[in-house]
């Protein structure tokens, strides 16, 4: 295992509230950190800071291998949310995006292989996004994050409201790709079953941060 990303003395304060303070840890390849805590306690804010979408009050977040610019950083640190925002008219347009931002020609076979991992048929590539169910939309959105596996995958309650089979498909796909590509995961959840299976747990809330591991 190797170090992937470091958080050093990270703190976030709002006008009348400190969400967390002096938070320091290093995520290694293959690590899976489950982030829990009360609503409004700072879990999603922490992920947004790590994703480069929000600025911390104090401290730093550093990729060990670095990134030339914010675009490269956001390719290396990928952020997936509860309700995936899809654009355009078809699934193909969404799965072309990761290639286009890297100035590559879209690889249809790679896209179909990804759909298969997500238990979606090859025909989904040209399916209108308006015809997708909530679970299908979420899998397509997540696949957009994973077509080029990142160094760090940030998951903000991505399976909330999904049926058990879709949840299982999503988690199996992420675990399979993590085993193959050795990225680190930070996952925010309220799901008791997911929390019970977690190896490393970071509890954020009431201005405090607590680490636990099995």
HELIX and SHEET records of a PDB file:
HELIX    1   1 UNK A   43  UNK A   51  1                                   9    
HELIX    2   2 UNK A   70  UNK A   76  1                                   7    
HELIX    3   3 UNK A   91  UNK A  101  1                                  11    
HELIX    4   4 UNK A  108  UNK A  117  1                                  10    
HELIX    5   5 UNK A  122  UNK A  126  5                                   5    
HELIX    6   6 UNK A  129  UNK A  131  5                                   3    
HELIX    7   7 UNK A  134  UNK A  146  1                                  13    
HELIX    8   8 UNK A  164  UNK A  181  1                                  18    
HELIX    9   9 UNK A  192  UNK A  197  1                                   6    
SHEET    1   A 3 UNK A  18  UNK A  28  0                                        
SHEET    2   A 3 UNK A   3  UNK A  13 -1                                        
SHEET    3   A 3 UNK A  58  UNK A  63 -1                                        
SHEET    1   B 6 UNK A  77  UNK A  80  0                                        
SHEET    2   B 6 UNK A 152  UNK A 156  1                                        
SHEET    3   B 6 UNK A 184  UNK A 188  1                                        
SHEET    4   B 6 UNK A  32  UNK A  36  1                                        
SHEET    5   B 6 UNK A 200  UNK A 205  1                                        
SHEET    6   B 6 UNK A 208  UNK A 213 -1                                        
END                                                                             
